[in-house]
Amino acid sequence: MIEIKNLTKVFRDKIAVDDLSLVIRPGVVTGFLGPNGAGKTTTMKMILGLTKPTRGEVRIDGQSYKDLKNPLTRIGALIDGDAVNPAYTAKQHLELIATASGISLERVEEILKKTGLEKARDKAIGEFSLGMKQRLGIAAALIGDPQTVILDEPFNGLDVNGIQWLRNLTRELAERGKAVLVSSRLMSEIQAIAERIIVLARGKLIADMTIEEMANKSLSTYVKVRSENNRQLKSLLEREGALVQSAGKEGLHVHKFDMEKIGVMAKENNIAIYELTRVQPTLEELFVELTEGKADYVSRVES
């Protein structure tokens, strides 16, 4: 488990991380999101002791990273898949890490198989594709069978089979009681694996909840309703405080009311319902809504 308390990092005149407090819990895949420059990578580097906080602290199972004994058995991370010697083979790279950390070399064989690199074990890393380098980085993160796993942009370069493998891997790790933190720009992949979402913008925490909780608070969530008398139903719902939009052949888009309340009101007023569907925005739509006006770098199309 990772506990972050009032974590702050200032680079000259820029606040990269601003008084951040949160907990990364075991047994859960947590998605870590934010616009470019939001402070995600800086936060992960402070967790791992690679960057010193200006203020605040990080505790891994109650200890700072520098005080951990055999840290690779407590926390493993993929931060930069290119940070390897291209002349080494995959097996040599992992054996070097294992030897330096007092990990059995038998574990190297196990992790090569687990990450799909067994046939490439004796191939120079400089000849690896981006996807193979990502697998090697994940192998290095998992070699100590750590209780906490941090993966920064792990889907980069993976093909369809690799993406499916990584989805299954993250779920398996969480099922084994490990805390898994995944940062990615691929919203669809985070939505596919994460139970919980953390969103940063300009170094500040702006969301820490499940996707369902985010959707319930979103203005983009609504109930699509088709009935025998949409006009009458719209008037009834608005009178009770619902926000209702007419949507032509789709019927009505109703905000603020749940399906049960809409159905009961229709029944009480003898209006037959043809369709009642809850429409939930994608994680990408929720992300855009949450971070609107809070990104440092925004592209604009000239008209």
Phi and psi in degrees as GROMACS dihedral restraints (atoms count N, CA, C in turn):
[ dihedral_restraints ]
;  ai    aj    ak    al  type     phi  dphi    fc
    3     4     5     6     1  -110.9    20    10
    4     5     6     7     1   127.3    20    10
    6     7     8     9     1  -115.3    20    10
    7     8     9    10     1   123.0    20    10
    9    10    11    12     1  -113.7    20    10
   10    11    12    13     1   124.5    20    10
   12    13    14    15     1  -126.5    20    10
   13    14    15    16     1   118.1    20    10
   15    16    17    18     1    49.9    20    10
   16    17    18    19     1    39.2    20    10
   18    19    20    21     1   -72.8    20    10
   19    20    21    22     1   127.8    20    10
   21    22    23    24     1  -138.4    20    10
   22    23    24    25     1   136.9    20    10
   24    25    26    27     1  -135.5    20    10
   25    26    27    28     1   123.5    20    10
   27    28    29    30     1  -114.8    20    10
   28    29    30    31     1   125.8    20    10
   30    31    32    33     1  -108.9    20    10
   31    32    33    34     1   105.9    20    10
   33    34    35    36     1    52.9    20    10
   34    35    36    37     1  -109.8    20    10
   36    37    38    39     1  -102.0    20    10
   37    38    39    40     1    10.9    20    10
   39    40    41    42     1  -114.9    20    10
   40    41    42    43     1   129.8    20    10
   42    43    44    45     1   -90.2    20    10
   43    44    45    46     1   106.0    20    10
   45    46    47    48     1   -79.9    20    10
   46    47    48    49     1   -38.8    20    10
   48    49    50    51     1  -132.9    20    10
   49    50    51    52     1   130.5    20    10
   51    52    53    54     1  -123.2    20    10
   52    53    54    55     1    96.7    20    10
   54    55    56    57     1    52.8    20    10
   55    56    57    58     1    52.7    20    10
   57    58    59    60     1   -88.0    20    10
   58    59    60    61     1   129.5    20    10
   60    61    62    63     1  -133.4    20    10
   61    62    63    64     1   126.8    20    10
   63    64    65    66     1  -166.9    20    10
   64    65    66    67     1   169.8    20    10
   66    67    68    69     1  -128.7    20    10
   67    68    69    70     1   129.7    20    10
   69    70    71    72     1   -98.4    20    10
   70    71    72    73     1   111.3    20    10
   72    73    74    75     1   -92.0    20    10
   73    74    75    76     1   150.0    20    10
   75    76    77    78     1   -70.7    20    10
   76    77    78    79     1   154.4    20    10
   78    79    80    81     1    77.6    20    10
   79    80    81    82     1    12.8    20    10
   81    82    83    84     1  -137.0    20    10
   82    83    84    85     1   137.9    20    10
   84    85    86    87     1   -90.0    20    10
   85    86    87    88     1   119.0    20    10
   87    88    89    90     1  -109.9    20    10
   88    89    90    91     1   125.4    20    10
   90    91    92    93     1   -85.4    20    10
   91    92    93    94     1   134.9    20    10
   93    94    95    96     1  -117.0    20    10
   94    95    96    97     1   108.3    20    10
   96    97    98    99     1  -123.4    20    10
   97    98    99   100     1   160.5    20    10
   99   100   101   102     1   168.4    20    10
  100   101   102   103     1   155.2    20    10
  102   103   104   105     1   -63.6    20    10
  103   104   105   106     1   167.6    20    10
  105   106   107   108     1   -55.3    20    10
  106   107   108   109     1   133.9    20    10
  108   109   110   111     1    81.5    20    10
  109   110   111   112     1    11.3    20    10
  111   112   113   114     1   -74.6    20    10
  112   113   114   115     1   -21.6    20    10
  114   115   116   117     1   110.1    20    10
  115   116   117   118     1     9.3    20    10
  117   118   119   120     1   -64.3    20    10
  118   119   120   121     1   -52.6    20    10
  120   121   122   123     1   -65.3    20    10
  121   122   123   124     1   -38.8    20    10
  123   124   125   126     1   -60.8    20    10
  124   125   126   127     1   -41.5    20    10
  126   127   128   129     1   -61.7    20    10
  127   128   129   130     1   -45.5    20    10
  129   130   131   132     1   -64.0    20    10
  130   131   132   133     1   -38.1    20    10
  132   133   134   135     1   -67.4    20    10
  133   134   135   136     1   -33.8    20    10
  135   136   137   138     1   -70.6    20    10
  136   137   138   139     1   -35.3    20    10
  138   139   140   141     1   -58.5    20    10
  139   140   141   142     1   -40.1    20    10
  141   142   143   144     1   -89.3    20    10
  142   143   144   145     1     4.0    20    10
  144   145   146   147     1    75.1    20    10
  145   146   147   148     1    12.9    20    10
  147   148   149   150     1   -83.4    20    10
  148   149   150   151     1   -22.0    20    10
  150   151   152   153     1  -131.4    20    10
  151   152   153   154     1   133.7    20    10
  153   154   155   156     1   -86.2    20    10
  154   155   156   157     1   129.0    20    10
  156   157   158   159     1   -66.1    20    10
  157   158   159   160     1   149.7    20    10
  159   160   161   162     1   -73.3    20    10
  160   161   162   163     1   -41.4    20    10
  162   163   164   165     1  -146.8    20    10
  163   164   165   166     1   165.1    20    10
  165   166   167   168     1    86.5    20    10
  166   167   168   169     1  -177.3    20    10
  168   169   170   171     1  -150.2    20    10
  169   170   171   172     1   159.5    20    10
  171   172   173   174     1  -125.1    20    10
  172   173   174   175     1   132.4    20    10
  174   175   176   177     1  -121.0    20    10
  175   176   177   178     1   130.9    20    10
  177   178   179   180     1  -110.9    20    10
  178   179   180   181     1   109.7    20    10
  180   181   182   183     1    51.8    20    10
  181   182   183   184     1    40.0    20    10
  183   184   185   186     1    87.5    20    10
  184   185   186   187     1    -0.8    20    10
  186   187   188   189     1  -126.7    20    10
  187   188   189   190     1   155.4    20    10
  189   190   191   192     1   -76.6    20    10
  190   191   192   193     1   159.3    20    10
  192   193   194   195     1   -58.4    20    10
  193   194   195   196     1   -41.8    20    10
  195   196   197   198     1   -66.0    20    10
  196   197   198   199     1   -19.6    20    10
  198   199   200   201     1   -95.5    20    10
  199   200   201   202     1    -1.4    20    10
  201   202   203   204     1   -73.2    20    10
  202   203   204   205     1   136.5    20    10
  204   205   206   207     1   -90.1    20    10
  205   206   207   208     1   133.8    20    10
  207   208   209   210     1    50.3    20    10
  208   209   210   211     1    62.6    20    10
  210   211   212   213     1   -58.1    20    10
  211   212   213   214     1   -29.9    20    10
  213   214   215   216     1   -68.9    20    10
  214   215   216   217     1   -15.5    20    10
  216   217   218   219     1   -88.4    20    10
  217   218   219   220     1    -7.7    20    10
  219   220   221   222     1  -106.7    20    10
  220   221   222   223     1   -39.9    20    10
  222   223   224   225     1  -148.0    20    10
  223   224   225   226     1   131.3    20    10
  225   226   227   228     1  -124.5    20    10
  226   227   228   229     1   148.7    20    10
  228   229   230   231     1  -145.9    20    10
  229   230   231   232     1   144.8    20    10
  231   232   233   234     1  -111.5    20    10
  232   233   234   235     1   109.5    20    10
  234   235   236   237     1  -113.7    20    10
  235   236   237   238     1   -43.1    20    10
  237   238   239   240     1  -140.7    20    10
  238   239   240   241     1   102.5    20    10
  240   241   242   243     1   -66.4    20    10
  241   242   243   244     1   -15.4    20    10
  243   244   245   246     1   -89.4    20    10
  244   245   246   247     1    -3.1    20    10
  246   247   248   249     1   -81.4    20    10
  247   248   249   250     1    63.2    20    10
  249   250   251   252     1  -140.7    20    10
  250   251   252   253     1   160.2    20    10
  252   253   254   255     1   -82.8    20    10
  253   254   255   256     1   114.5    20    10
  255   256   257   258     1   -64.7    20    10
  256   257   258   259     1   -17.0    20    10
  258   259   260   261     1   -80.6    20    10
  259   260   261   262     1   -20.2    20    10
  261   262   263   264     1   -75.2    20    10
  262   263   264   265     1   154.3    20    10
  264   265   266   267     1   -85.8    20    10
  265   266   267   268     1   167.5    20    10
  267   268   269   270     1   -58.8    20    10
  268   269   270   271     1   -42.7    20    10
  270   271   272   273     1   -64.3    20    10
  271   272   273   274     1   -43.8    20    10
  273   274   275   276     1   -63.1    20    10
  274   275   276   277     1   -42.5    20    10
  276   277   278   279     1   -60.1    20    10
  277   278   279   280     1   -47.0    20    10
  279   280   281   282     1   -72.0    20    10
  280   281   282   283     1   -35.1    20    10
  282   283   284   285     1   -65.4    20    10
  283   284   285   286     1   -37.1    20    10
  285   286   287   288     1   -62.4    20    10
  286   287   288   289     1   -44.9    20    10
  288   289   290   291     1   -64.0    20    10
  289   290   291   292     1   -45.0    20    10
  291   292   293   294     1   -63.1    20    10
  292   293   294   295     1   -45.0    20    10
  294   295   296   297     1   -63.0    20    10
  295   296   297   298     1   -43.3    20    10
  297   298   299   300     1   -65.8    20    10
  298   299   300   301     1   -23.4    20    10
  300   301   302   303     1  -106.3    20    10
  301   302   303   304     1     4.6    20    10
  303   304   305   306     1    71.0    20    10
  304   305   306   307     1    28.9    20    10
  306   307   308   309     1   -99.1    20    10
  307   308   309   310     1   139.5    20    10
  309   310   311   312     1   -59.1    20    10
  310   311   312   313     1   140.2    20    10
  312   313   314   315     1   -68.9    20    10
  313   314   315   316     1   -17.5    20    10
  315   316   317   318     1   -63.0    20    10
  316   317   318   319     1   -29.8    20    10
  318   319   320   321     1   -65.7    20    10
  319   320   321   322     1   -30.4    20    10
  321   322   323   324     1   -61.3    20    10
  322   323   324   325     1   -44.7    20    10
  324   325   326   327     1   -62.9    20    10
  325   326   327   328     1   -41.5    20    10
  327   328   329   330     1   -62.1    20    10
  328   329   330   331     1   -45.0    20    10
  330   331   332   333     1   -75.1    20    10
  331   332   333   334     1   -29.0    20    10
  333   334   335   336     1   -62.4    20    10
  334   335   336   337     1   -41.5    20    10
  336   337   338   339     1   -67.4    20    10
  337   338   339   340     1   -43.5    20    10
  339   340   341   342     1   -64.0    20    10
  340   341   342   343     1   -32.8    20    10
  342   343   344   345     1   -98.5    20    10
  343   344   345   346     1     7.2    20    10
  345   346   347   348     1    74.8    20    10
  346   347   348   349     1    22.6    20    10
  348   349   350   351     1  -107.3    20    10
  349   350   351   352     1     9.3    20    10
  351   352   353   354     1   -57.3    20    10
  352   353   354   355     1   -42.2    20    10
  354   355   356   357     1   -76.2    20    10
  355   356   357   358     1   -16.6    20    10
  357   358   359   360     1  -104.0    20    10
  358   359   360   361     1    13.8    20    10
  360   361   362   363     1   -58.2    20    10
  361   362   363   364     1   -34.7    20    10
  363   364   365   366     1  -104.3    20    10
  364   365   366   367     1    15.9    20    10
  366   367   368   369     1   -94.2    20    10
  367   368   369   370     1   140.2    20    10
  369   370   371   372     1   -64.4    20    10
  370   371   372   373     1   137.4    20    10
  372   373   374   375     1   -62.2    20    10
  373   374   375   376     1   -29.2    20    10
  375   376   377   378     1   -62.4    20    10
  376   377   378   379     1   -18.2    20    10
  378   379   380   381     1   -95.0    20    10
  379   380   381   382     1    -0.2    20    10
  381   382   383   384     1   -74.8    20    10
  382   383   384   385     1   147.8    20    10
  384   385   386   387     1   -74.7    20    10
  385   386   387   388     1   169.7    20    10
  387   388   389   390     1   -60.3    20    10
  388   389   390   391     1   -41.0    20    10
  390   391   392   393     1   -63.5    20    10
  391   392   393   394     1   -39.1    20    10
  393   394   395   396     1   -67.6    20    10
  394   395   396   397     1   -37.2    20    10
  396   397   398   399     1   -64.0    20    10
  397   398   399   400     1   -37.4    20    10
  399   400   401   402     1   -63.7    20    10
  400   401   402   403     1   -42.8    20    10
  402   403   404   405     1   -61.6    20    10
  403   404   405   406     1   -39.4    20    10
  405   406   407   408     1   -66.2    20    10
  406   407   408   409     1   -40.7    20    10
  408   409   410   411     1   -62.7    20    10
  409   410   411   412     1   -38.8    20    10
  411   412   413   414     1   -67.9    20    10
  412   413   414   415     1   -38.8    20    10
  414   415   416   417     1   -59.1    20    10
  415   416   417   418     1   -43.9    20    10
  417   418   419   420     1   -64.0    20    10
  418   419   420   421     1   -36.8    20    10
  420   421   422   423     1   -67.1    20    10
  421   422   423   424     1   -31.0    20    10
  423   424   425   426     1   -97.8    20    10
  424   425   426   427     1    -4.9    20    10
  426   427   428   429     1   -60.4    20    10
  427   428   429   430     1   -31.5    20    10
  429   430   431   432     1   -90.1    20    10
  430   431   432   433     1     8.3    20    10
  432   433   434   435     1    48.9    20    10
  433   434   435   436     1    54.6    20    10
  435   436   437   438     1   -71.7    20    10
  436   437   438   439     1   159.1    20    10
  438   439   440   441     1   -79.5    20    10
  439   440   441   442     1   -21.1    20    10
  441   442   443   444     1  -128.8    20    10
  442   443   444   445     1   135.0    20    10
  444   445   446   447     1  -127.3    20    10
  445   446   447   448     1   127.6    20    10
  447   448   449   450     1  -116.0    20    10
  448   449   450   451     1   125.5    20    10
  450   451   452   453     1  -126.6    20    10
  451   452   453   454     1   115.6    20    10
  453   454   455   456     1  -100.9    20    10
  454   455   456   457     1   114.8    20    10
  456   457   458   459     1    52.1    20    10
  457   458   459   460     1    51.9    20    10
  459   460   461   462     1   -72.8    20    10
  460   461   462   463     1   -17.5    20    10
  462   463   464   465     1   -82.2    20    10
  463   464   465   466     1   -10.8    20    10
  465   466   467   468     1   -55.9    20    10
  466   467   468   469     1   126.2    20    10
  468   469   470   471     1    80.9    20    10
  469   470   471   472     1    -6.0    20    10
  471   472   473   474     1   -79.5    20    10
  472   473   474   475     1   141.0    20    10
  474   475   476   477     1   -82.2    20    10
  475   476   477   478     1  -175.5    20    10
  477   478   479   480     1   -59.0    20    10
  478   479   480   481     1   -43.8    20    10
  480   481   482   483     1   -64.8    20    10
  481   482   483   484     1   -38.5    20    10
  483   484   485   486     1   -65.3    20    10
  484   485   486   487     1   -39.7    20    10
  486   487   488   489     1   -63.9    20    10
  487   488   489   490     1   -43.9    20    10
  489   490   491   492     1   -63.2    20    10
  490   491   492   493     1   -41.0    20    10
  492   493   494   495     1   -60.4    20    10
  493   494   495   496     1   -44.4    20    10
  495   496   497   498     1   -68.6    20    10
  496   497   498   499     1   -37.2    20    10
  498   499   500   501     1   -56.9    20    10
  499   500   501   502     1   -49.4    20    10
  501   502   503   504     1   -63.8    20    10
  502   503   504   505     1   -38.5    20    10
  504   505   506   507     1   -63.4    20    10
  505   506   507   508     1   -46.8    20    10
  507   508   509   510     1   -63.5    20    10
  508   509   510   511     1   -39.1    20    10
  510   511   512   513     1   -65.5    20    10
  511   512   513   514     1   -41.2    20    10
  513   514   515   516     1   -61.8    20    10
  514   515   516   517     1   -43.4    20    10
  516   517   518   519     1   -60.7    20    10
  517   518   519   520     1   -44.4    20    10
  519   520   521   522     1   -64.8    20    10
  520   521   522   523     1   -40.2    20    10
  522   523   524   525     1   -62.7    20    10
  523   524   525   526     1   -26.7    20    10
  525   526   527   528     1   -85.0    20    10
  526   527   528   529     1     7.8    20    10
  528   529   530   531     1    88.7    20    10
  529   530   531   532     1    12.1    20    10
  531   532   533   534     1   -88.3    20    10
  532   533   534   535     1   149.5    20    10
  534   535   536   537     1   -85.4    20    10
  535   536   537   538     1   125.8    20    10
  537   538   539   540     1  -124.1    20    10
  538   539   540   541     1   120.4    20    10
  540   541   542   543     1  -114.7    20    10
  541   542   543   544     1   120.5    20    10
  543   544   545   546     1  -123.6    20    10
  544   545   546   547     1   122.7    20    10
  546   547   548   549     1  -105.9    20    10
  547   548   549   550     1   131.9    20    10
  549   550   551   552     1  -158.9    20    10
  550   551   552   553     1   150.0    20    10
  552   553   554   555     1   -86.9    20    10
  553   554   555   556     1    -8.6    20    10
  555   556   557   558     1   -87.8    20    10
  556   557   558   559     1    91.6    20    10
  558   559   560   561     1   -59.4    20    10
  559   560   561   562     1   -37.0    20    10
  561   562   563   564     1   -63.2    20    10
  562   563   564   565     1   -35.1    20    10
  564   565   566   567     1   -73.1    20    10
  565   566   567   568     1   -39.2    20    10
  567   568   569   570     1   -63.3    20    10
  568   569   570   571     1   -41.9    20    10
  570   571   572   573     1   -62.4    20    10
  571   572   573   574     1   -32.0    20    10
  573   574   575   576     1   -74.1    20    10
  574   575   576   577     1   -25.3    20    10
  576   577   578   579     1  -117.5    20    10
  577   578   579   580     1   -24.9    20    10
  579   580   581   582     1   -88.6    20    10
  580   581   582   583     1   139.3    20    10
  582   583   584   585     1   -93.3    20    10
  583   584   585   586     1   -23.5    20    10
  585   586   587   588     1  -136.7    20    10
  586   587   588   589     1   149.2    20    10
  588   589   590   591     1  -127.3    20    10
  589   590   591   592     1   133.2    20    10
  591   592   593   594     1  -116.4    20    10
  592   593   594   595     1   130.6    20    10
  594   595   596   597     1  -122.9    20    10
  595   596   597   598     1   127.7    20    10
  597   598   599   600     1  -109.5    20    10
  598   599   600   601     1   150.7    20    10
  600   601   602   603     1  -149.3    20    10
  601   602   603   604     1   126.0    20    10
  603   604   605   606     1    51.3    20    10
  604   605   606   607     1    40.2    20    10
  606   607   608   609     1    81.4    20    10
  607   608   609   610     1    -6.3    20    10
  609   610   611   612     1  -103.8    20    10
  610   611   612   613     1   148.6    20    10
  612   613   614   615     1   -77.6    20    10
  613   614   615   616     1   121.6    20    10
  615   616   617   618     1  -115.5    20    10
  616   617   618   619     1   -10.6    20    10
  618   619   620   621     1  -158.5    20    10
  619   620   621   622     1   139.7    20    10
  621   622   623   624     1  -150.1    20    10
  622   623   624   625     1    89.5    20    10
  624   625   626   627     1  -166.0    20    10
  625   626   627   628     1   174.1    20    10
  627   628   629   630     1   -75.2    20    10
  628   629   630   631     1   162.7    20    10
  630   631   632   633     1   -61.4    20    10
  631   632   633   634     1   -37.8    20    10
  633   634   635   636     1   -61.7    20    10
  634   635   636   637     1   -44.0    20    10
  636   637   638   639     1   -64.2    20    10
  637   638   639   640     1   -40.0    20    10
  639   640   641   642     1   -61.5    20    10
  640   641   642   643     1   -43.2    20    10
  642   643   644   645     1   -64.4    20    10
  643   644   645   646     1   -38.5    20    10
  645   646   647   648     1   -64.8    20    10
  646   647   648   649     1   -26.4    20    10
  648   649   650   651     1   -93.2    20    10
  649   650   651   652     1    -4.8    20    10
  651   652   653   654     1   -84.1    20    10
  652   653   654   655     1   142.2    20    10
  654   655   656   657     1   -72.9    20    10
  655   656   657   658     1   -13.8    20    10
  657   658   659   660     1   -84.6    20    10
  658   659   660   661     1    -9.7    20    10
  660   661   662   663     1   -85.6    20    10
  661   662   663   664     1   132.7    20    10
  663   664   665   666     1  -152.7    20    10
  664   665   666   667     1   170.6    20    10
  666   667   668   669     1  -109.9    20    10
  667   668   669   670     1   124.7    20    10
  669   670   671   672     1   -87.2    20    10
  670   671   672   673     1   127.2    20    10
  672   673   674   675     1  -128.0    20    10
  673   674   675   676     1   129.7    20    10
  675   676   677   678     1  -121.7    20    10
  676   677   678   679     1   132.4    20    10
  678   679   680   681     1  -140.3    20    10
  679   680   681   682     1   176.1    20    10
  681   682   683   684     1   -74.8    20    10
  682   683   684   685     1   -15.1    20    10
  684   685   686   687     1  -147.2    20    10
  685   686   687   688     1    79.9    20    10
  687   688   689   690     1   -63.0    20    10
  688   689   690   691     1   -36.8    20    10
  690   691   692   693     1   -62.9    20    10
  691   692   693   694     1   -47.1    20    10
  693   694   695   696     1   -64.8    20    10
  694   695   696   697     1   -43.0    20    10
  696   697   698   699     1   -64.5    20    10
  697   698   699   700     1   -39.8    20    10
  699   700   701   702     1   -59.0    20    10
  700   701   702   703     1   -44.9    20    10
  702   703   704   705     1   -62.6    20    10
  703   704   705   706     1   -42.5    20    10
  705   706   707   708     1   -63.5    20    10
  706   707   708   709     1   -44.9    20    10
  708   709   710   711     1   -66.1    20    10
  709   710   711   712     1   -42.5    20    10
  711   712   713   714     1   -65.2    20    10
  712   713   714   715     1   -34.6    20    10
  714   715   716   717     1   -63.3    20    10
  715   716   717   718     1   -29.6    20    10
  717   718   719   720     1   -90.6    20    10
  718   719   720   721     1    -1.3    20    10
  720   721   722   723     1   107.9    20    10
  721   722   723   724     1     4.5    20    10
  723   724   725   726     1   -76.9    20    10
  724   725   726   727     1   153.3    20    10
  726   727   728   729     1   -99.1    20    10
  727   728   729   730     1   116.9    20    10
  729   730   731   732     1  -124.4    20    10
  730   731   732   733     1   132.1    20    10
  732   733   734   735     1  -117.2    20    10
  733   734   735   736     1   133.8    20    10
  735   736   737   738     1   -77.7    20    10
  736   737   738   739     1   135.5    20    10
  738   739   740   741     1  -128.5    20    10
  739   740   741   742     1    37.6    20    10
  741   742   743   744     1    59.2    20    10
  742   743   744   745     1  -128.0    20    10
  744   745   746   747     1   -65.4    20    10
  745   746   747   748     1   -21.9    20    10
  747   748   749   750     1   -72.9    20    10
  748   749   750   751     1   -14.9    20    10
  750   751   752   753     1    95.6    20    10
  751   752   753   754     1  -120.4    20    10
  753   754   755   756     1  -123.3    20    10
  754   755   756   757     1   146.1    20    10
  756   757   758   759     1  -109.3    20    10
  757   758   759   760     1   113.9    20    10
  759   760   761   762     1  -109.8    20    10
  760   761   762   763     1   121.9    20    10
  762   763   764   765     1  -104.0    20    10
  763   764   765   766     1   152.0    20    10
  765   766   767   768     1    82.4    20    10
  766   767   768   769     1   -18.0    20    10
  768   769   770   771     1  -111.8    20    10
  769   770   771   772     1   144.6    20    10
  771   772   773   774     1   -89.4    20    10
  772   773   774   775     1   172.3    20    10
  774   775   776   777     1   -63.1    20    10
  775   776   777   778     1   -38.4    20    10
  777   778   779   780     1   -61.8    20    10
  778   779   780   781     1   -45.1    20    10
  780   781   782   783     1   -65.7    20    10
  781   782   783   784     1   -40.9    20    10
  783   784   785   786     1   -63.9    20    10
  784   785   786   787     1   -44.0    20    10
  786   787   788   789     1   -62.1    20    10
  787   788   789   790     1   -42.7    20    10
  789   790   791   792     1   -63.7    20    10
  790   791   792   793     1   -43.8    20    10
  792   793   794   795     1   -62.7    20    10
  793   794   795   796     1   -40.7    20    10
  795   796   797   798     1   -64.6    20    10
  796   797   798   799     1   -42.4    20    10
  798   799   800   801     1   -63.2    20    10
  799   800   801   802     1   -44.2    20    10
  801   802   803   804     1   -63.2    20    10
  802   803   804   805     1   -23.9    20    10
  804   805   806   807     1  -108.2    20    10
  805   806   807   808     1    15.8    20    10
  807   808   809   810     1    55.8    20    10
  808   809   810   811     1    43.0    20    10
  810   811   812   813     1  -109.8    20    10
  811   812   813   814     1   120.3    20    10
  813   814   815   816     1   -72.5    20    10
  814   815   816   817     1   134.6    20    10
  816   817   818   819     1  -100.0    20    10
  817   818   819   820     1   129.6    20    10
  819   820   821   822     1   -97.7    20    10
  820   821   822   823     1   -30.4    20    10
  822   823   824   825     1  -152.6    20    10
  823   824   825   826     1   139.5    20    10
  825   826   827   828     1  -144.8    20    10
  826   827   828   829     1   102.5    20    10
  828   829   830   831     1  -132.0    20    10
  829   830   831   832     1   130.4    20    10
  831   832   833   834     1   -83.7    20    10
  832   833   834   835     1   124.7    20    10
  834   835   836   837     1  -106.9    20    10
  835   836   837   838     1   117.0    20    10
  837   838   839   840     1  -110.0    20    10
  838   839   840   841     1   133.1    20    10
  840   841   842   843     1   -67.0    20    10
  841   842   843   844     1   157.3    20    10
  843   844   845   846     1   -71.1    20    10
  844   845   846   847     1   166.0    20    10
  846   847   848   849     1   -61.4    20    10
  847   848   849   850     1   -36.5    20    10
  849   850   851   852     1   -61.1    20    10
  850   851   852   853     1   -43.2    20    10
  852   853   854   855     1   -65.5    20    10
  853   854   855   856     1   -40.8    20    10
  855   856   857   858     1   -63.3    20    10
  856   857   858   859     1   -42.1    20    10
  858   859   860   861     1   -60.3    20    10
  859   860   861   862     1   -46.5    20    10
  861   862   863   864     1   -61.1    20    10
  862   863   864   865     1   -41.9    20    10
  864   865   866   867     1   -64.3    20    10
  865   866   867   868     1   -43.2    20    10
  867   868   869   870     1   -67.5    20    10
  868   869   870   871     1   -37.3    20    10
  870   871   872   873     1  -100.0    20    10
  871   872   873   874     1     4.8    20    10
  873   874   875   876     1   -57.4    20    10
  874   875   876   877     1   125.5    20    10
  876   877   878   879     1    78.3    20    10
  877   878   879   880     1     5.9    20    10
  879   880   881   882     1  -119.7    20    10
  880   881   882   883     1    13.5    20    10
  882   883   884   885     1   -99.9    20    10
  883   884   885   886     1   140.9    20    10
  885   886   887   888     1   -76.3    20    10
  886   887   888   889     1   -31.9    20    10
  888   889   890   891     1  -121.6    20    10
  889   890   891   892     1   111.2    20    10
  891   892   893   894     1  -127.2    20    10
  892   893   894   895     1   128.0    20    10
  894   895   896   897     1   -86.9    20    10
  895   896   897   898     1   141.9    20    10
  897   898   899   900     1  -129.8    20    10
  898   899   900   901     1   139.5    20    10
  900   901   902   903     1   -90.1    20    10
  901   902   903   904     1   125.1    20    10
  903   904   905   906     1   -75.7    20    10
  904   905   906   907     1   131.4    20    10
